[in-house]
Amino acid sequence: MATLRDLDLRKILRMGLIAGAITVIVGAIGLLELFGERALVADVITMGQVILYTPVLLIAYMTAKDIPSGQTALSLVTGLLTGVVSSFPVAGFIFLASAVNLRQFLPNVSPTLISLLDFNAGPVIGSLIQVAAMGTVGLITAGFFILPEKHRKPLFNAILWTLVIGLFSEILSIRLRDFFGVAFTRLIFTGKALNPLVAGILFILIDGITYRMGRQKQTLSERIAAMPPRQQKRYRLASMIGIFVFLLILPLLLGTYLSEVINNIGIYVLMGLGLNIVVGFAGLLDLGYVAFFAIGAYSMAILTTGGSLGIGNLTFWTALPFSVLMAATAGLILGVPVLRMRGDYLAIVTLGFGEIIRILALSDLLKPYIGGAQGVLQIPKPPFFGTALIQPGQFYYIVLAGCLLAWFVSSRLSDSRLGRQWMALREDEDVAEAMGIKLVATKLLAFGFGAAFSGLAGALFASKLTSIFPHSFKLEISINVLSLIIIGGMGSLPGVVVGAFILVGLPELLREFAEFRLLMYGALLVVMMLAKPEGFIPSAIRRRELHADKEIEGEIQSKVAGLGE
Amino acid sequence: MRSRIKNLDYITLFLWIVRTAIIAIVIWGTVATIIKNPYSPTQWTDFLVFGVAQGSMYALIAIGYTLVYGVLFMINFAHGEFFMSGIMTATVFVAAPMSASGFLDRNPILAIIAISVLSITVSVIVAILTERIAYKPLRKAPRLVPLITAIGASFFWQNFYRGMLGGEAKPFPQFEILTGKVAFLGTEILKVHIVVIIATIVMLIGLNFFIMRTKTGKAIRAVAEDKDVAALMGIDVDRTISITFAAGAAMAGVAGVLFALVFRQVNFFMGFIPGIKAFTAAVLGGIGSIPGAALGGLLLGMVESVGPSLFLQSLGIPAFNQLKDVIAFTMLVLILIFRPQGILGERLAEKKA
C-alpha cells in the first residue's frame, strides 16, 4: 500500500515550478491580459482564467499521470502539491511587481495584468487566493484519474468543446442570427459568450455522445473495413458525394466573413499541398517557398492590372496558366543550383533565394516593372460568364476548384512512379541513385510541381486582394506553410487541410491572437517534433519510418514471447 | 546512363553560364567604378574599416555555427537568436537604467563590463535551454527533425523577446569615451571600430586558447572527431556538446555588445539577418574550421561594405545600397554551388550535409 512517503517531492517541486514559470511568462508577454476579460460562458469562466490555469492543469496532469491507479490519496496529494508549488512563482511575481515598477522593463506587465493575477486583493491576500486556486486546479486534475477510464475521455471532450464553442460565440451568434433570428440567438448567447444554461446542456450532450461512441465496440473505419468490397465502394462513393455537396453549399452556410476566412485557408491549403510535395514527398526542406508564391502573384498582377504597370491586360483566366507556368519555371531554375545540396544547406540557400526575391521586389531596380514598395494595384477580380466574382462566397468556388485540382494531382502523384521516386530520394539519396533513379530530373520535378502549386496560390491571392505589395511575401509565409505541413503530418494530404484550418483558420478567427501567432508556431514546431513528429494525421509511410524502432522492438518482443510458449 | 551524363552536362553548362555572368558583372562594375572614380581614397578606407568592423562581428557569430557544426554536423538555425537575446536583455535591464541614472557616464568601463557579463550570461542560458529542450532529445532522429525544431526555436525566441520586452527598437546609450575618431596610419578611424576590432581579436585568441590548450577544449575536439570513441575515452559527450553551444553563445553575446555599440539600437528581429550572414561567413571560410569562420567573417564584412559601391554603383542601378543583402545571399549561394568546402575547409561539405 502506497503511503504519502512515496510522494516524489523533487518531481513535484520541479514540475510545479515549471508550471508557475510558464504562467508568469504567459502573463508577462501579454497573452493573459489580451484575452483577460473575454468570457467563454457568461459569468462562469473567461478566456483569461483558462489561459491562467492551463499550464497548472497540464503539468498536474503530467505529474499525476504516472501514479498507478488505485492510489487515490497519493494521486490527489501529488496534484494538490503540484498546484500549490505552481503558485509560488506567480506569488513571487505579484510581490515583485508591487515592489518594483516592472513595466519599465517589461511593457506588458500592466496594472490590469497584476489585478488579473492577484484578484484585485493586494499582494498578500491575492497570493494566498492564487495558492488556493492553483492548488484546487491541481487537485481537480488529479481527481480526474479517480474517474473510471471510460468516463475520462467523454468528460475531457465535453469540457474542451464547450469551451471552444464559447470561444467562438461571437462569430457563431452572428451566423445564428442570420438563420434563426435575434430572439433565438439571445436564448443561446449572453452578450459575446455562451449562456450558462446552454453551456450546461451542451456539456451533457457532448459528454453523452462521446460516451456512447466510446462504448461502441467497433469504430466507424473498422465497420467499413468489415463490409464486403462492393458495399465498401458504394459507401466511399456516397461519402465522397456527401463531402462534395457540403463543400458546394458551404459559403451559403458560412456567410461573407467566414467565407473570406475559408478562402484564406484555401490559399494556404494550396501552398501546403505544393510544399508537401517538396518537403513531405521528396524531403527537400525549402524555406524560400514564398518566392514562388510571390512570382505567381506578381505574374497575375502585372498581366491583368488595369494600372500603368500592366502588360497585355489579360483576363484572370488567360493569365492564370502564365502565372503557374512562370512559378514552375522559376522553381526549375532555382532548383538547378541547389541540386547537389542536402538538408541544412538546402534550407539556408532556399531561404536566401526567398530573401533575394523579396529584396528585389522592394528595390528601386525593378520598380519600373513591378512597382517597388508601392506594389501593383487595380488587379481585377476573376470574371465568370460575364459577372465578376466579387463576393468572398463567389470567389470561394475558384479557391475550391484550385484545391481540388491540387489535391487530385498530389494524390495521383504520391502513388505514381514519380511519387515513389521522391520518397526513395527522401529516404536515402545515394541508395536511390544506385537504384537507377535520376536524381536531377526527380528533384527538379519536385521543385517544379511545388512551385506550380504555390504560383497558383499566388495568382489567386493577387486577384483576391486586387492589390499586392512586397511586404505580403515575407519569410513568415514560408514558415507558416512549413508549420502547417508539420502539424498535419509530412506527406499526408488530409494533414495539410487540417494543419491549414488550425494554423490559418484559428488565428483568423481570434484576431487578438495575431501578435502571438509566430510565437505559437515556433513553440508548436518544437513540441510537435518532440512529441508527435509524424503529425496529427500522419501518412502511413511516415509513421512507420519515425516509429521504426518501436515497431521493431514490438515485433521482437512478440517473437520472444512466442518462443517462450 | 547516357541520359544522366547528358543531364549533368546541361546542369554544368547552366552553372558555368551563371558563374561567367556573375564574374562579368563584377569585373564590368569594378572597372566602370574605377574609371569614374566617384569616391576619394579616404572614403574607400572608411568603407573598408567599416567592413572590417562589421566582419569582426560576423566572425564572432560565425564561430558559434562552426563549433556546433563541428560537433553535431547540424546548422544551428537559432544561433542568431542567441546573439539577439543577450544584448536585448542587457540593454533593457542594465544599459538603459544605467544611462538614465547617469552611472554610465561616470563609470563607463564598469558599465560596459556589466553589460557584457549580462549579455554573455543570457546568451549562454538561452543557448543551453535551446539545446536541452529542442536538440538533445532528437540526436538520433532523422536529420530534418532537429532542423525543424531549430527553426521553431528561432521563431519562438524572437517572438518571446518581442512579447516580453516590446516590439519597438530600443536605443542603446552612447558612450562618451567611444565617440570621435583617432588617427591611425594616416587615416582617421572611429574609436568604436577600433574597440570592435580589438575585442574580436581578444575573443578569438581566448577561444583558440580554450579549444587548443584546455582539457575541455580537448574534449570538444575529441567529440568533433568521433563521438563514440570520445565516449569510450571517458568524455561526457552530452556535457561537451552543451559546453560547445555555450562557447558559441558566449562569442555571440560579445558580438551582440559590439553590435549595439556600433549601431546604438537593438530590437527583437536583429538576430535574423546577422545570423544568416554569419552562417554565410562560416560556409565561406569552411564550416567546421574556426580560423575559417574568422576569415570568412572578415571577407564577407568587407565585400558587403565595399561591394555595393564597387560593383553595383556604376552599373546604373538606382539606390544600389538596397541590394547590400542580395550581395551577401548571392555569395552564399555561389559558394555552396562552386566551393561547398569553403576557403579553408578540408572535408567536402557534401559528404556530411
Interface residues (C-beta under 8 A of the other chain):
Chain A: I25 A28 I29 G30 L31 Q104 F105 L106 P107 N108 V279 G283 L285 L287 V336 P337 V338 L339 R340 M341 R342 G343 D344 Y345 A347 I348 V349 L351 G352 F353 E355 I356 I359 L360 L362 S363 D364 L365 K367 K438 V440 A441 I479 L482 S483 I486 E515 F516 L518 L519 Y521 G522 A523 L524 L525 V526 M529 L530 P533 E545 L546
Chain B: S3 R4 N7 L8 I11 F14 L15 V18 M74 I75 F77 V92 F93 P97 I133 A134 P137 L138 A141 P142 R143 L144 V145 P146 L147 I148 T149 I151 G152 A153 S154 F155 F156 W157 Q158 N159 F160 R162 G163 M164 L165 G166 I276 F279 V283 I317 P318 A319 Q322 L323 D325 V326 F329 T330 L332 V333 L336 I337 P340 A349 E350 A353
